[in-house]
Amino acid sequence: MTKFRHHLRRVERKQFAYLNQPKTIRLQNAERINDFRQDVWGEFIRSISQDDIRLYPESDLLYQKIGNIYDISTSKILIGAGSDQIIRCVIETFVEPDTCVITSDPCFAMFEVYSIIYQGKLVKIPYYGYYIDIDMIIDSINNETNLVIISNPNSPVGDAITEEKIISLCRVAAKYDVTVVIDEAYIEFSQYRSVIPLINQFSNLVVLRTFSKAWGSAGVRCGYAVSSVENIELMKKTVPMVDLSALTIKWISCILDHDWLMYDYVKEVKENKQWALNHFGYNHEVHDTDCNWIYVNMRHIGKSQFTNYSFCYLNPDYAYRFSTLPWRKEDEEWIRLCIPTNLQLLQNMIILK
Ligand SMILES: Cc1ncc(COP(=O)(O)O)c(C=O)c1O
């Protein structure tokens, strides 16, 4: 074997298993299940030309559109190929070998993967049931800490913390010159608003957003970071020369022009979530989240019945592997149910056949 970075042996990657059947619902990824409206899709298709294939893409207009949402300068924004790429970039920028990265346990898997790749020491603060003790995270910050990274709402747990708690976290972190990353992948579904405005108050705060969830556009790979000009300049040193495709830029620009699509989608998901909570809550233990899924305890009927619940769309192997509460062995009979906007589909999924 040739020489290589031996610590990479410690990195564990989950194999993504995709199903090929046309009528499959992938509950594990919190993706949009329904198609976009034909008029918006048509507008996108008409905007595409061969230039989008032949030429290197230009992202200035997209930066401007995102800046306009928050009324901030484009120098405070970094757009990347999914928030995943931005997470890598944040960790590459702020974590030096053998410094500590504080996160929650469980956390989004890539926090751990990139921390190991960049040789940070992970400090994982455990969940108690469905909630994290943010004071424990704050108390863990010390001179050895370089980064605190949490998702809010959390994935996979689905809880969310208040803005006051994030302010306390940023304050203490600032005393130790520590960067705080709040990954807001699911914030549109949450009862709380984004903490992006706090970047004006805390120069150590980086907020991450994605178009994969509420904007329903996981396939085009687009996410972004918002932070101080200094942080963004540093982070930009680590990114590929060109990371966004022209088609990604066109599609994201198109849906930003139709942002009501996102608001309607979130509203429908929330309404259907309530329907599912009521329906299941009747004879099952259920747990709501601040994201676009709920947890349902299948103890009474056995998890094998989940295929019946899921109509003919789900391959049971995948349902089991990816839908179990992933952080507690004793909770194996729980399933994670992602909520589609199509109520009929949801009804078909959960009516026992
Ligand atoms: C908390 C969290 N952050 C980031 C991501 C990555 O999203 P993206 O598709 O933008 O890379 C996910 C995806 O599931 C997620 O759950």
The ligand as an SDF file (V2000), in Angstrom:
LIG
                    3D

 16 16  0  0  0  0  0  0  0  0999 V2000
  -28.7660   18.8090    9.4770 C   0  0  0  0  0  0  0  0  0  0  0  0
  -28.3490   18.6600    8.0660 C   0  0  0  0  0  0  0  0  0  0  0  0
  -27.4100   19.4870    7.5830 N   0  0  0  0  0  0  0  0  0  0  0  0
  -27.0000   19.3940    6.3200 C   0  0  0  0  0  0  0  0  0  0  0  0
  -27.5000   18.4480    5.4620 C   0  0  0  0  0  0  0  0  0  0  0  0
  -26.9560   18.3670    4.0750 C   0  0  0  0  0  0  0  0  0  0  0  0
  -27.8110   18.9760    3.1810 O   0  0  0  0  0  0  0  0  0  0  0  0
  -27.3670   19.3090    1.7010 P   0  0  0  0  0  0  0  0  0  0  0  0
  -28.2690   18.5300    0.8320 O   0  0  0  0  0  0  0  0  0  0  0  0
  -27.5560   20.7990    1.5640 O   0  0  0  0  0  0  0  0  0  0  0  0
  -25.9250   18.9240    1.5420 O   0  0  0  0  0  0  0  0  0  0  0  0
  -28.4860   17.5670    5.9060 C   0  0  0  0  0  0  0  0  0  0  0  0
  -29.0230   16.5400    5.0010 C   0  0  0  0  0  0  0  0  0  0  0  0
  -29.7450   15.6530    5.3360 O   0  0  0  0  0  0  0  0  0  0  0  0
  -28.9240   17.6730    7.2430 C   0  0  0  0  0  0  0  0  0  0  0  0
  -29.8470   16.8340    7.7340 O   0  0  0  0  0  0  0  0  0  0  0  0
  1  2  1  0
  2  3  1  0
  2 15  2  0
  3  4  2  0
  4  5  1  0
  5  6  1  0
  5 12  2  0
  6  7  1  0
  7  8  1  0
  8  9  2  0
  8 10  1  0
  8 11  1  0
 12 13  1  0
 12 15  1  0
 13 14  2  0
 15 16  1  0
M  END
$$$$
